[in-house]
Amino acid sequence: MKKLIDGAVAFRQNDFETHEQLFSELGRQQNPHTLFIGCSDSRLVPAMITTTQPGELFIVRNVANIVPPYQRSGEYLATISAIEFAIQALEVENIVICGHSNCGGCAALYQPAAYFDKLPHTRKWLELALPVKEKVLAMLPEGSHASREWLTEQMNIVEQIHHLLTYPYIAEKYEKGLLTISGWYYIIETGEIYSYNSAKGFFELIN
């Protein structure tokens, strides 16, 4: 905890001072240009990998960067409500879904049932990505762990793009050219980011 406290003090004394005017402008409003949907993994830091400042990204993070298909419900829907707020209230211009290498959530899809004995909510959440697992197993029935991991992480990004387009207000804006949707795959150990080319059906290095 001391590391966090020291960091908070250092932020106020250093970073805040450097960007004091920016924070003053952001004090009463935000106008982000992008909804960034990423994995909760501690190694993925959205502002760092996009070199953005406070106020630019509206960030949603969860296990395995999953977007639940659109639904209307009386339940507490954190990810769905955040997406709704970003699109309908903040009117962002872009959506980025960002997965990454060595994703624990994607890897958990292949774990035995006992693995989830203490993770019942994680098991339920990952049901949303089971279609990805089924597609990967059909494509790589004899594939190695590494090849399945790589393919699962990337196909999961594509699957979540499809889920986004089940949201009526997203589909409408996307079809009118008022909203861009991108799928990114971040490789932690190299710093490379690949973007999904829907026309070609594969990920290309952002360069």
C-alpha positions as CSV (number, residue, x, y, z in Angstrom):
1,M,0.0,0.0,0.0
2,K,2.9,2.3,0.7
3,K,3.9,2.2,-3.0
4,L,0.4,3.5,-3.9
5,I,0.4,6.2,-1.3
6,D,3.9,7.4,-2.4
7,G,2.7,7.3,-6.0
8,A,-0.3,9.5,-5.2
9,V,1.9,12.1,-3.6
10,A,4.3,12.0,-6.5
11,F,1.5,12.5,-8.9
12,R,0.2,15.6,-7.1
13,Q,3.7,17.0,-6.9
14,N,4.9,16.2,-10.4
15,D,2.5,15.0,-13.0
16,F,-0.4,17.1,-11.9
17,E,1.8,20.2,-11.8
18,T,2.9,19.5,-15.4
19,H,-0.7,19.2,-16.6
20,E,-2.4,21.6,-14.3
21,Q,-4.1,23.5,-17.1
22,L,-5.4,20.3,-18.6
23,F,-6.9,19.1,-15.3
24,S,-8.5,22.5,-14.8
25,E,-10.2,22.2,-18.1
26,L,-11.3,18.6,-17.3
27,G,-12.6,19.5,-13.9
28,R,-16.2,20.0,-14.9
29,Q,-16.6,18.0,-18.2
30,Q,-15.1,15.3,-20.4
31,N,-15.1,14.9,-24.1
32,P,-13.4,11.6,-24.9
33,H,-13.0,10.7,-28.6
34,T,-12.7,6.9,-28.0
35,L,-14.3,4.1,-26.1
36,F,-11.5,1.7,-25.2
37,I,-12.7,-1.8,-24.2
38,G,-9.7,-3.7,-22.8
39,C,-8.9,-6.6,-20.6
40,S,-8.5,-6.0,-16.9
41,D,-5.0,-7.5,-17.1
42,S,-2.5,-5.3,-15.1
43,R,0.0,-5.4,-18.0
44,L,-2.4,-3.6,-20.4
45,V,-2.3,0.1,-19.7
46,P,-4.5,1.9,-22.3
47,A,-3.2,5.4,-21.9
48,M,0.4,4.2,-22.2
49,I,0.0,2.1,-25.3
50,T,-2.0,4.9,-27.1
51,T,0.1,7.8,-25.7
52,T,-3.1,9.6,-24.7
53,Q,-3.8,12.2,-22.1
54,P,-6.6,12.3,-19.4
55,G,-9.9,13.0,-21.0
56,E,-9.3,11.3,-24.3
57,L,-10.3,7.7,-23.5
58,F,-13.4,6.4,-21.9
59,I,-12.2,3.0,-20.6
60,V,-14.1,-0.2,-20.0
61,R,-12.1,-3.1,-18.7
62,N,-13.2,-6.7,-17.7
63,V,-11.8,-10.2,-17.9
64,A,-10.9,-11.1,-21.5
65,N,-12.2,-7.8,-23.0
66,I,-15.7,-9.2,-23.5
67,V,-18.7,-7.3,-24.9
68,P,-22.0,-9.0,-23.9
69,P,-24.5,-9.1,-26.8
70,Y,-27.0,-6.3,-26.5
71,Q,-30.0,-6.9,-24.1
72,R,-32.5,-4.8,-22.2
73,S,-32.6,-6.0,-18.6
74,G,-33.4,-4.9,-15.0
75,E,-30.2,-6.4,-13.9
76,Y,-27.0,-4.5,-13.1
77,L,-25.2,-4.5,-16.4
78,A,-21.8,-2.8,-15.9
79,T,-20.2,-3.3,-19.3
80,I,-23.4,-2.7,-21.3
81,S,-24.2,0.5,-19.4
82,A,-20.7,1.9,-19.9
83,I,-20.9,1.2,-23.6
84,E,-24.3,2.9,-23.7
85,F,-23.0,6.0,-21.8
86,A,-20.0,6.3,-24.1
87,I,-22.0,6.1,-27.3
88,Q,-25.3,7.8,-26.4
89,A,-24.2,10.4,-23.8
90,L,-20.6,11.2,-24.6
91,E,-20.9,10.5,-28.4
92,V,-17.5,9.1,-28.9
93,E,-16.2,8.7,-32.4
94,N,-14.3,5.5,-32.1
95,I,-14.4,2.2,-30.3
96,V,-11.3,0.1,-29.8
97,I,-11.5,-3.5,-28.5
98,C,-8.1,-4.4,-27.3
99,G,-7.0,-8.0,-26.4
100,H,-3.5,-9.1,-25.6
101,S,-1.0,-11.9,-25.6
102,N,-0.9,-14.4,-22.7
103,C,-4.5,-13.5,-21.7
104,G,-5.5,-15.3,-18.5
105,G,-9.2,-15.1,-19.3
106,C,-8.8,-16.7,-22.8
107,A,-6.5,-19.4,-21.3
108,A,-9.1,-20.1,-18.6
109,L,-11.5,-21.3,-21.4
110,Y,-9.4,-24.5,-21.6
111,Q,-9.1,-25.1,-17.9
112,P,-10.9,-28.1,-16.3
113,A,-14.1,-27.5,-14.3
114,A,-12.3,-27.7,-11.0
115,Y,-10.3,-24.6,-11.9
116,F,-13.5,-22.6,-11.4
117,D,-14.4,-24.0,-8.0
118,K,-13.5,-20.6,-6.4
119,L,-14.2,-18.6,-9.5
120,P,-18.0,-19.1,-10.1
121,H,-18.6,-15.6,-11.5
122,T,-15.6,-15.8,-13.7
123,R,-16.9,-19.1,-15.1
124,K,-20.3,-17.5,-15.8
125,W,-18.7,-14.5,-17.4
126,L,-16.5,-16.6,-19.7
127,E,-19.6,-18.4,-21.1
128,L,-19.8,-15.4,-23.4
129,A,-16.6,-16.5,-25.0
130,L,-17.3,-20.2,-25.4
131,P,-18.2,-19.8,-29.1
132,V,-14.7,-18.6,-29.6
133,K,-13.3,-21.8,-28.0
134,E,-15.5,-23.9,-30.1
135,K,-14.3,-22.2,-33.3
136,V,-10.7,-22.6,-32.3
137,L,-11.0,-26.3,-31.5
138,A,-12.7,-26.8,-34.8
139,M,-9.9,-25.0,-36.7
140,L,-7.0,-26.5,-34.7
141,P,-8.2,-29.9,-33.4
142,E,-4.6,-31.0,-33.0
143,G,-3.1,-27.6,-32.3
144,S,-0.5,-26.9,-29.7
145,H,-1.2,-24.9,-26.6
146,A,0.7,-21.9,-28.0
147,S,-1.2,-21.9,-31.3
148,R,-4.6,-22.2,-29.6
149,E,-3.7,-19.4,-27.2
150,W,-2.7,-17.1,-30.0
151,L,-5.7,-17.9,-32.2
152,T,-8.2,-17.7,-29.2
153,E,-7.0,-14.3,-28.2
154,Q,-7.3,-12.9,-31.7
155,M,-10.6,-14.6,-32.5
156,N,-12.0,-13.4,-29.2
157,I,-11.4,-9.8,-30.4
158,V,-13.3,-10.4,-33.6
159,E,-16.2,-12.1,-31.7
160,Q,-16.5,-9.0,-29.5
161,I,-16.7,-6.8,-32.6
162,H,-19.7,-8.9,-33.7
163,H,-21.3,-8.5,-30.3
164,L,-20.9,-4.7,-30.5
165,L,-22.9,-4.6,-33.7
166,T,-25.9,-6.2,-31.9
167,Y,-26.3,-2.8,-30.2
168,P,-28.9,-1.0,-32.3
169,Y,-27.4,2.5,-31.7
170,I,-23.9,1.3,-32.5
171,A,-24.9,-0.5,-35.7
172,E,-26.8,2.6,-36.9
173,K,-23.9,5.0,-36.3
174,Y,-21.4,2.5,-37.8
175,E,-23.4,2.0,-40.9
176,K,-23.7,5.8,-41.4
177,G,-20.0,6.2,-41.0
178,L,-20.3,8.2,-37.7
179,L,-18.4,5.6,-35.7
180,T,-15.3,3.6,-36.3
181,I,-14.8,0.1,-34.7
182,S,-11.3,-1.3,-34.4
183,G,-10.0,-4.6,-33.0
184,W,-6.4,-4.5,-31.6
185,Y,-4.1,-7.3,-30.4
186,Y,-1.3,-6.1,-28.1
187,I,1.8,-8.3,-27.7
188,I,3.1,-7.5,-24.2
189,E,6.6,-8.6,-24.6
190,T,7.3,-6.7,-27.9
191,G,5.1,-3.7,-27.6
192,E,3.6,-4.4,-31.0
193,I,-0.1,-3.8,-31.7
194,Y,-1.9,-5.4,-34.5
195,S,-5.2,-4.1,-35.9
196,Y,-7.9,-6.4,-37.4
197,N,-8.5,-5.9,-41.1
198,S,-12.0,-7.1,-41.6
199,A,-11.7,-7.0,-45.4
200,K,-8.7,-9.3,-45.4
201,G,-9.7,-11.3,-42.3
202,F,-6.5,-11.0,-40.4
203,F,-4.5,-8.7,-38.1
204,E,-1.9,-6.3,-39.4
205,L,0.9,-4.6,-37.5
206,I,0.1,-0.9,-36.8
207,N,3.2,0.7,-38.2
